[in-house]
């Protein structure tokens, strides 16, 4: 009883009784798993009562945070806007160079140059291999790879209890799916759907952010710690995942008319308030996010009859919604 009471106090049961009940149930469920063993829990296949919709409905304003316009990019296409949140805490030098490229207008008028089925879409200079290559004016020509960074106490890592084949530990940091290694004290962003990374050649430091890609298919986690991941798309993924597939090797477009034009890329901080997309994302360092994970691990509702009792890192939802005025 003391644990349930402390949970209610922690989340503010008077203001949020639904969430308090969800969290209390989640904790008791976790204690039961510890006592009975994971094998028995999976064999039972018990479906949870709470759904993700229940958790989000019960969330409070403090469970959400507005996107930082200094780290938010707008990729404008003919079909609409793609919103990308950058992660300078994981790739500070590459993010700084991408911002420099954006501010000098490097991407304006370039194109989506590749769409490989069940893999990635990539944008950059379609003339990269000939003499018409676009000039980089103020940004750096070369940036060292940032595959991993040291993790410190300042990183609010919300760890998943589920096993992962690609990292000793996985979880979420500031709204991003991440892996970490306690032995090397390093952490990195994972290649989940919507992850944005820096395209490169064979050399680790051969990318500078002038060509970027986004994961549009099944999570290619083998790329973790092999490419610098700089952020994720939080809105507009359908504009990229639905692109016509390239007919060339690795999904590159062979003809100019196959490419989708990029009208511009801008930092949100440099766009007027009236033209901004005002969004907020669910914080990943809260009891509400823990409850959301548990709801997805043992999905409730009328449809599910058997719970998985497990969740993959890249299947954990990272909700985003319009800010409330």
C-alpha positions in Angstrom: 0.0 0.0 0.0 2.8 2.4 0.8 4.1 2.1 -2.8 0.7 2.9 -4.3 0.3 5.9 -2.0 3.7 7.2 -2.9 2.9 6.8 -6.6 -0.4 8.7 -6.2 1.5 11.5 -4.4 4.1 11.6 -7.1 1.8 12.0 -10.0 -0.9 14.0 -8.2 -3.8 11.6 -7.9 -6.3 14.3 -7.2 -5.5 15.9 -10.5 -4.8 12.7 -12.4 -6.5 9.7 -10.8 -6.5 7.7 -14.1 -2.7 8.0 -14.5 -2.2 7.2 -10.8 -4.2 4.0 -11.2 -2.3 3.1 -14.4 1.1 3.6 -12.7 0.0 1.7 -9.6 -1.1 -1.2 -11.8 2.1 -1.0 -13.8 4.3 -1.2 -10.6 2.4 -4.1 -9.1 2.6 -5.9 -12.5 6.4 -5.3 -12.5 6.7 -6.6 -8.9 4.7 -9.7 -9.9 7.0 -10.3 -12.8 10.0 -10.1 -10.5 8.5 -12.5 -8.1 7.1 -15.0 -10.5 9.8 -14.8 -13.3 9.6 -13.5 -16.8 8.9 -17.0 -18.2 5.6 -17.4 -16.2 4.5 -13.9 -17.2 5.1 -14.5 -20.9 3.4 -17.9 -20.7 0.3 -16.3 -19.1 0.1 -13.8 -21.9 -2.0 -11.4 -19.8 -3.3 -8.4 -21.7 -3.0 -5.1 -19.8 -6.0 -3.0 -19.0 -4.5 0.4 -19.9 -4.1 1.5 -23.5 -1.7 4.1 -24.9 -4.8 6.3 -25.5 -5.6 6.0 -21.8 -2.2 7.1 -20.7 -2.1 10.0 -23.1 -5.5 11.1 -22.0 -4.4 11.1 -18.4 -1.2 13.0 -19.0 -0.7 16.4 -17.6 0.9 19.5 -19.2 4.1 18.9 -17.4 4.5 15.6 -19.2 5.0 17.5 -22.5 7.6 20.0 -23.7 7.5 22.3 -26.6 10.0 21.7 -29.4 13.1 23.9 -29.2 13.0 26.1 -32.3 16.9 26.3 -32.2 17.0 22.6 -32.8 14.0 22.2 -35.1 14.3 22.1 -38.9 11.6 22.6 -41.4 12.2 20.7 -44.7 9.8 22.3 -47.2 8.6 20.1 -50.1 6.0 20.7 -52.8 3.7 18.3 -50.9 4.2 19.8 -47.5 6.5 20.3 -44.5 8.7 17.7 -42.8 9.7 18.6 -39.2 13.0 17.4 -37.9 14.3 17.7 -34.3 18.1 17.7 -34.0 20.0 16.2 -31.1 23.1 18.3 -30.4 23.8 16.4 -27.2 24.6 13.3 -29.3 26.3 14.9 -32.3 27.3 18.5 -31.4 29.7 19.1 -34.2 27.7 17.6 -37.0 24.5 19.4 -35.8 26.4 22.7 -35.7 27.5 22.1 -39.3 24.1 21.2 -40.5 22.8 24.4 -38.9 25.5 26.3 -40.8 24.5 24.7 -44.0 20.9 25.5 -43.4 21.6 29.2 -42.6 23.7 29.6 -45.8 20.8 28.2 -47.8 22.8 25.2 -49.0 19.8 22.8 -49.3 17.4 25.3 -51.0 16.6 24.0 -54.5 18.3 20.6 -54.0 16.4 17.4 -54.1 15.6 14.0 -52.6 18.1 11.9 -54.5 17.3 8.4 -53.2 14.4 6.3 -51.9 15.3 2.7 -51.3 12.4 0.4 -50.4 12.2 -0.6 -46.8 15.4 1.3 -46.0 16.0 5.1 -46.3 15.3 8.3 -48.2 18.2 10.6 -48.8 18.5 14.2 -49.8 21.4 16.4 -51.0 23.1 17.7 -54.1 22.1 15.6 -57.2 25.2 17.0 -58.9 27.6 15.7 -56.2 29.7 13.7 -58.7 30.2 16.3 -61.4 31.5 19.8 -61.9 28.2 21.4 -61.0 28.5 20.5 -57.3 27.0 23.1 -55.1 29.6 25.2 -53.2 29.7 25.1 -49.4 30.3 28.7 -48.3 30.5 29.0 -44.5 30.0 25.5 -43.2 32.9 23.1 -42.7 33.9 20.8 -45.6 34.8 18.0 -43.2 33.4 17.0 -39.8 34.6 14.1 -37.6 32.2 11.3 -37.1 30.2 11.2 -33.9 29.0 7.6 -33.7 29.0 7.6 -29.8 29.3 10.1 -27.0 30.3 9.6 -23.3 27.2 9.4 -21.1 27.0 11.4 -17.9 24.5 11.8 -15.1 23.0 14.7 -17.1 21.6 12.2 -19.6 18.1 11.3 -18.2 18.2 7.7 -19.6 14.9 5.9 -19.3 16.0 2.3 -19.7 13.8 -0.5 -21.1 13.9 -3.7 -19.1 13.6 -5.7 -22.4 16.6 -7.4 -23.9 18.1 -5.9 -27.1 20.4 -7.6 -29.6 22.3 -4.5 -30.6 23.2 -2.8 -27.3 23.8 -3.9 -23.7 21.2 -1.4 -22.6 18.5 0.5 -24.5 16.1 3.3 -23.6 15.3 6.9 -24.3 17.1 10.2 -23.8 15.4 13.5 -24.3 12.8 12.1 -26.7 15.3 9.9 -28.7 15.7 6.1 -28.9 19.2 5.3 -27.7 21.6 2.5 -26.8 24.4 2.6 -24.2 27.3 0.5 -23.0 28.1 0.6 -19.2 31.5 -0.8 -19.8 32.7 1.9 -22.2 30.4 4.5 -20.7 29.2 5.5 -24.2 25.7 6.1 -25.6 24.4 6.6 -29.1 21.2 7.2 -31.0 19.6 4.2 -32.6 18.4 3.7 -36.2 14.7 3.5 -35.6 12.0 4.5 -38.1 12.3 8.3 -38.7 15.9 8.6 -37.5 18.0 11.1 -39.4 21.6 10.5 -40.1 24.7 11.9 -41.9 25.4 10.1 -45.2 29.1 9.1 -45.6 31.5 7.1 -47.8 33.8 4.4 -46.5 35.8 6.7 -44.4 34.2 7.4 -41.0 34.7 11.2 -41.2 33.6 11.5 -44.9 30.3 13.1 -44.0 29.6 16.7 -43.1 25.8 16.9 -43.1 25.4 18.2 -46.7 23.7 14.9 -47.5 21.2 13.5 -45.0 19.0 10.4 -44.9 16.0 9.3 -42.9 15.0 5.7 -42.0 11.8 4.9 -43.9 11.6 1.2 -43.4 12.3 -1.5 -40.8 14.8 -0.3 -38.3 18.4 -1.0 -39.7 20.0 -1.3 -36.2 23.2 -2.7 -37.7 24.0 0.9 -38.7 24.1 1.9 -35.0 27.6 3.2 -34.1 28.5 3.2 -37.8 26.9 6.4 -38.9 26.3 9.7 -37.1 22.6 10.0 -36.2 21.7 13.7 -35.7 17.9 13.6 -35.0 14.5 12.4 -36.0 11.5 13.4 -38.0 8.6 14.2 -35.7 6.1 15.2 -38.3 5.7 14.6 -42.1 7.2 11.1 -42.3 4.5 10.2 -44.7 5.9 12.6 -47.3 9.2 10.8 -47.2 8.1 7.1 -46.7 5.7 7.4 -49.7 8.2 8.7 -52.2 8.5 6.7 -55.5 11.3 4.2 -55.1 14.5 4.9 -57.0 15.3 2.6 -59.9 19.1 2.8 -59.6 21.5 1.0 -57.3 20.6 1.4 -53.6 17.4 3.3 -54.6 19.1 6.3 -56.2 17.1 8.2 -58.8 18.6 7.8 -62.3 16.7 10.7 -63.9 16.2 14.3 -62.8 12.4 14.1 -63.2 12.2 11.3 -60.7 13.5 13.4 -57.9 11.4 15.4 -55.5 12.5 19.0 -55.1 13.4 20.6 -51.8 12.0 24.1 -51.7 14.0 25.1 -48.7 15.3 24.0 -45.3 15.0 26.4 -42.4 15.6 26.4 -38.7 12.3 27.1 -36.9 14.0 29.9 -34.9 14.5 31.8 -38.1 10.9 31.4 -39.3 8.3 33.9 -38.1 5.9 32.8 -35.3 2.9 32.9 -37.7 4.7 30.4 -40.0 5.9 28.0 -37.4 4.4 24.6 -36.6 3.8 24.7 -32.8 4.3 21.2 -31.5 5.2 19.5 -28.2 6.5 16.0 -27.6 5.9 13.7 -24.7 8.8 13.8 -22.3 10.6 10.5 -21.9 11.8 11.0 -18.3 8.4 10.9 -16.6 6.2 8.3 -15.0 3.7 8.9 -17.8 6.2 7.7 -20.4 6.9 4.6 -18.3 3.2 3.9 -18.2 3.0 4.4 -21.9 5.8 1.8 -22.4 4.0 -0.7 -20.2 0.7 -0.1 -22.0 2.5 -1.0 -25.3 4.4 -3.9 -23.9 1.2 -5.6 -22.7 -1.3 -3.9 -25.1 -4.8 -3.6 -23.6 -8.2 -2.9 -25.1 -10.8 -5.2 -26.6 -8.8 -6.3 -29.6 -5.7 -7.9 -28.1 -6.2 -11.4 -26.6 -2.5 -12.3 -25.9 0.1 -9.8 -24.7 3.6 -9.9 -26.0 5.1 -9.2 -22.7 7.9 -7.5 -24.6 8.6 -4.3 -26.6 11.3 -3.5 -29.0 13.2 -0.2 -28.7 12.0 1.0 -32.0 8.3 0.1 -31.3 8.1 2.5 -28.3 5.9 5.4 -29.5 7.3 8.9 -29.2 4.1 11.0 -29.3 4.0 14.6 -30.7 1.0 16.9 -30.7 0.1 20.5 -31.4 0.7 22.8 -28.5 -2.4 23.9 -26.6 -3.0 27.7 -26.7 
